[in-house]
Amino acid sequence: MSLNIIDLIKGQLGSALVTQAASQLGESESGISKAIGGLLPAVVGGLANNSDNPSVLDAIKTAPSQGVLGNLLGLASENTWIQGLLASIFGDKLSGLVNSIATYAGISNNSSSSLLNLVTGATVGAVGKYAADNNLDQSGISSLLNDQKGIVSSLLPAGLSLASLNVGDWAKGYKFDNDNDAIKTSPISTPTPTPTPVSNEEPKIEVTKSVADGGTFPDRPTTTSDGGSIWKWLLPLLLLIAASYFLWKQCNKKETTTTTTVAGDSLNTTTDSSSMQNDTVTTMTTTKVDEDIDLNGTALKGYKGGMEDNMITFLKSGSYASAADDAALKDNWYNFDHVNFKMGSASELESGSQGQLENLVAILKAYPEAKIKIGGYTDKVGNEAANVKLSGERATYIKDWLAKQGVGAQVTGADGYGSKFATVDAAATDAERAADRKMAVRFTK
């Protein structure tokens, strides 16, 4: 399986950076996230299209020495080498890309331009670090970029295509066209009527050619018996089709609930989602907001219905105390809302993760009789043995961290399950697979 460059980058563009960028640029987090989702594959595609460009390869080779990964938000300001690299990649199409992303994400052109700098810096920095760590020369980097041409076609979000980004004719070679999801209709032509000679014979009805022969509808008369136009029946039919399609789209947006339950020591979660079609440009996003969660008079910052809220509610209800044994608890997992590790790491948490771990410490100290277990999970991409190892090491890291906070006696275990309980196909987009990459906790006896 070819290495997906975006898998190298996503750890740098997590929720914490999205929050900071939204604050710094004065935009909504959903708009920032949407823009990054569109810019990432465009930049990767641009780099792949320039896999033999010496200036691009040199920029990647020297990127780690410029401290790119340590100062991503600094790239939102003017940066000479980033601007030069973008000019090499996109040329006169650069402004069109910025404008298209701004329109798609509902943000300003200035914010779109700043995010393009940020995403380009993250991409080049991540590839440069990977190249340095694996001793890749320019030929190796060129080969890595070339590999993306077979991957890039699955990365753009629905409602966006390289064609719509105006990045140039090179986009056609990537078969990167979400426009194929849109409904396409053949143009309807109206044949020029031919005068009918007057005679005493019974009038004949003209029949148009079939669609395959270049006509309109097969075996349909162009005139009615009373001399009316074809549009008398065609126009109402088209209106009926349009109304039916609109109602069908509304029905497919209904809210659904998906529950995954696996026997044994498994993950059991319930999530709400909206079924969105690929030909729908507008997406519906619900932004969660931190609120005060009451822990016996102490306020913890968390989501209503989030991990802390659900764990505290369970403990207060007496359900934990009344559980006879571990079997009664093992199917109820609580997903961390904010705890995420940097890409490929089992010892570096993303910014903003520690706060929720501290909340868990507070809950355990408030209920010293409660015991828990940590679980780690990955998506279906990559070697499964490596996924199990990585998810297990991450779970152990959290277990050890909790022990340092004085609640180690309440943590009975830490296991990694890899992609065993993943539900999203490996061929899905990175954003869709993110649902399977998580850390979770459950109560034990």
Secondary structure, 3 states (H helix, E strand, C coil): CCCCHHHHHHHHCCHHHHHHHHHHHCCCHHHHHHHHHHHHHHHHHHHHHCCCCHHHHHHHHHHHHHCCCCCCHHHHCCCHHHHHHHHHHHHHHHHHHHHHHHHHHCCCHHHHHHHHHHHHHHHHHHHHHHHHHCCCCHHHHHHHHHHHHHCHHHCCCCCCCCCCCCCCHHHHHHCCCHHHHCCCCCCCCCCCCCCCCCCCCCCCCCECCCCCCCCCCCCCECCCCCCCCCHHHHHHHHHHHHHHHHHHHHHCCCEEEEEECCCCCCCCEEEEEECCCCCCCCCCCCCCCCEEEEECCEEEEECCCCHHHHHHHHHHCCHHHHCCCHHHCCCCEEECCCCCECCCCCCCECCCCHHHHHHHHHHHHHCCCCEEEEEEECCCCCCHHHHHHHHHHHHHHHHHHHHHHHHHHHEEEEEECCCCCCCCCCCCCHHHHHHHCEEEEEEEC
